[in-house]
Amino acid sequence: MTPSRFARAAAELLGTALLVGIGTGAVVAAVRHGGISWGPMAFAWALAVLVPVVAFVRVSGAHLNPAVTVALATSGRIAWGEVPLYLTSQVAGAFVGSAGVLALLGNAAHLGANVPAAGDVPRAFVGELGFTACLVGSVFVLADRGDGRGHWRLLLPPAVVGIATYVLGPWTGTCSLNPARAIAPAVLSGTFTDVWVYLTAVPAGALLVAACWRPRSVDREDRGPGRRSATR
């Protein structure tokens, strides 16, 4: 049975709040304590994705990202009628998570807002586009094939985010790959430097994959928000 619209909205709101709260909270905490290397920061962001995915994949599918939701709809994996509910919940959740970081840790490091390093805007744009494409691809594998024996495919999106953070972090101040994650700390901290990079490159990468990777007929079976395995 598919969970109710209220349950799915609540899951996306809470899940996105956890993602943004854990991830940007790690950025702010690191700055307040003198900084950490990119390895632990990448692990923190992978964990920020893994926790809500595990918690809410059976309720809402754990999109947690407007770019992912739009890509799923564009490719025919979910109905367009679901999109407004998911996007509203995700953006609201991102603000809840970012506001929590502000309340608990203060306005250090611009609340973890994405700001490209000086002179690295083109590289940040290409990196965000490319890694968003990888993230959406990992979500499509999970959506089409299920979470796999031992639920190992649930690790795919967190792994992409962790690797992206490690690779792109020096250029982008930790990666975005998520418009809601980019918007909330930018608005609450008043940091809008080159935010357009994340609001254009990320959707472009998501839509590129969605346009090229359509589900096969067997993958379009209604299996609810989360999918344990695909029959072949």
C-alpha positions in Angstrom: 0.0 0.0 0.0 1.3 3.4 -1.0 1.7 5.8 2.0 -0.7 8.8 2.2 0.2 12.1 0.7 0.6 13.5 4.2 3.0 10.7 5.1 5.1 11.3 1.9 5.2 15.0 2.4 6.3 14.6 6.1 9.0 12.1 5.1 10.4 14.4 2.4 10.3 17.4 4.8 12.0 15.5 7.7 14.4 13.7 5.4 15.6 16.8 3.7 15.9 18.6 7.0 18.1 15.8 8.3 20.2 15.9 5.1 20.8 19.6 5.2 21.1 19.7 9.0 23.7 17.0 9.2 25.6 18.1 6.2 25.8 21.8 6.6 26.0 21.3 10.4 29.2 19.4 9.8 30.6 22.3 7.7 29.7 24.9 10.4 31.0 22.8 13.2 34.3 22.1 11.4 34.9 25.8 10.8 34.1 26.6 14.4 36.7 24.1 15.5 39.5 25.0 13.1 38.5 22.9 10.1 38.8 19.3 9.1 40.2 17.5 6.0 38.0 16.7 3.1 38.0 13.0 3.9 35.9 13.3 7.1 33.8 16.0 5.5 33.0 13.7 2.6 32.0 11.0 5.1 29.8 13.4 6.9 27.9 14.3 3.7 27.6 10.6 2.8 26.1 10.0 6.2 23.8 13.0 5.8 22.3 11.3 2.7 22.3 7.8 4.0 20.4 8.4 7.3 17.3 9.9 5.7 17.4 7.5 2.8 17.3 4.5 5.1 14.7 6.1 7.3 12.3 7.2 4.6 12.8 5.3 1.4 9.8 3.0 2.2 7.6 6.1 2.8 8.3 8.6 0.1 11.2 7.1 -1.9 13.5 9.5 -0.1 14.1 11.9 -3.1 15.2 14.7 -0.7 16.2 16.8 -3.7 14.1 18.8 -6.2 16.4 17.9 -9.0 15.9 14.2 -8.3 12.2 14.5 -8.1 12.0 16.4 -11.4 14.3 13.9 -13.1 12.1 11.0 -11.9 9.0 12.7 -13.3 10.7 13.7 -16.6 11.9 10.2 -17.2 8.4 8.7 -16.4 9.3 7.0 -13.2 6.8 9.1 -11.1 3.7 11.1 -12.0 4.0 14.8 -12.5 1.2 15.3 -10.1 3.5 14.2 -7.3 6.1 16.9 -8.1 4.5 20.0 -6.3 4.1 18.0 -3.1 7.6 16.8 -3.1 9.3 20.0 -4.1 7.4 22.0 -1.5 8.3 19.6 1.2 11.9 19.4 0.2 12.4 23.2 0.2 10.6 23.5 3.5 12.7 20.8 4.9 15.9 22.4 3.8 15.0 25.6 5.6 14.1 23.7 8.7 17.4 21.9 8.6 19.4 25.1 8.0 17.4 27.0 10.6 18.3 24.2 13.1 22.0 24.7 12.3 21.7 28.4 12.8 20.0 27.9 16.2 22.4 25.3 17.4 25.8 26.4 15.9 25.3 30.0 14.9 26.0 31.7 11.5 29.6 30.6 11.0 30.7 29.6 7.5 27.6 31.2 6.0 25.6 28.2 7.4 27.5 25.9 5.0 26.3 27.8 1.9 27.9 26.8 -1.4 30.4 29.4 -2.6 32.8 28.6 -5.4 36.4 29.4 -4.8 37.8 32.4 -6.5 38.3 31.7 -10.2 36.7 28.3 -10.0 33.2 29.1 -11.2 33.5 27.2 -14.5 35.0 24.2 -12.9 32.4 24.3 -10.2 29.6 24.4 -12.8 31.0 21.4 -14.8 31.6 19.5 -11.6 28.1 20.1 -10.2 26.5 19.1 -13.5 28.6 16.0 -13.9 28.2 14.7 -10.3 24.5 15.5 -10.3 24.2 13.3 -13.4 25.9 10.6 -11.5 23.6 11.1 -8.5 20.5 10.9 -10.6 21.9 7.8 -12.3 22.4 6.1 -9.0 18.8 7.0 -8.0 17.5 5.5 -11.3 19.4 2.3 -10.6 17.8 2.2 -7.2 14.3 3.0 -8.5 14.5 0.5 -11.4 16.3 -2.4 -9.8 15.3 -2.1 -6.1 17.7 -1.8 -3.1 19.2 -5.2 -3.8 20.2 -8.1 -1.5 21.3 -6.8 1.8 19.9 -3.3 0.7 23.4 -2.5 -0.7 22.0 -0.2 -3.5 20.8 2.2 -0.8 24.5 3.1 -0.5 24.8 4.3 -4.1 23.4 7.9 -3.7 25.4 8.5 -0.4 28.5 7.2 -2.1 28.1 9.6 -5.0 27.6 12.6 -2.6 30.6 11.6 -0.5 32.9 11.3 -3.6 31.5 14.5 -5.0 32.2 16.3 -1.7 35.8 15.0 -1.7 36.4 16.0 -5.3 34.4 19.2 -5.6 34.8 20.5 -2.0 37.9 22.6 -2.6 36.2 24.3 -5.6 32.7 24.7 -4.3 32.8 24.8 -0.5 31.4 21.3 -0.3 29.2 20.2 -3.2 25.6 20.9 -3.6 23.9 18.5 -6.2 20.7 19.7 -4.6 18.9 23.1 -5.2 17.1 23.0 -1.9 20.4 22.4 -0.1 21.9 25.4 -2.0 18.9 27.8 -1.4 18.2 27.4 2.3 21.6 28.3 3.8 22.1 31.0 1.1 18.9 32.7 2.1 19.2 32.4 5.8 22.9 33.6 5.8 22.4 36.2 3.1 25.1 34.6 1.0 24.2 34.6 -2.7 27.7 34.7 -4.3 27.4 32.7 -7.5 24.4 30.7 -6.2 23.2 30.6 -9.8 25.8 27.9 -10.5 24.0 25.5 -8.3 20.5 26.5 -9.5 21.4 25.9 -13.1 24.1 23.2 -13.3 22.3 20.8 -10.9 19.0 20.8 -12.8 20.8 20.6 -16.1 22.7 17.5 -15.0 19.5 15.9 -13.7 17.5 16.6 -16.8 20.3 15.4 -19.1 20.1 11.9 -17.5 16.3 12.0 -17.4 16.1 12.7 -21.1 18.5 9.8 -22.0 17.5 7.1 -19.5 13.9 6.0 -19.7 12.7 3.1 -17.7 11.9 -0.2 -19.5 8.3 -1.4 -19.4 9.1 -3.8 -16.5 10.6 -0.9 -14.6 7.4 1.1 -14.8 5.4 -1.3 -12.6 3.9 0.5 -9.6 5.9 -0.8 -6.6 5.2 2.2 -4.3 7.7 4.8 -3.1 10.4 2.3 -2.2 11.4 -0.8 -4.1 13.0 -3.9 -2.6 13.9 -5.7 -5.8 13.0 -5.9 -9.4 11.6 -9.0 -11.0 13.3 -10.1 -14.2 
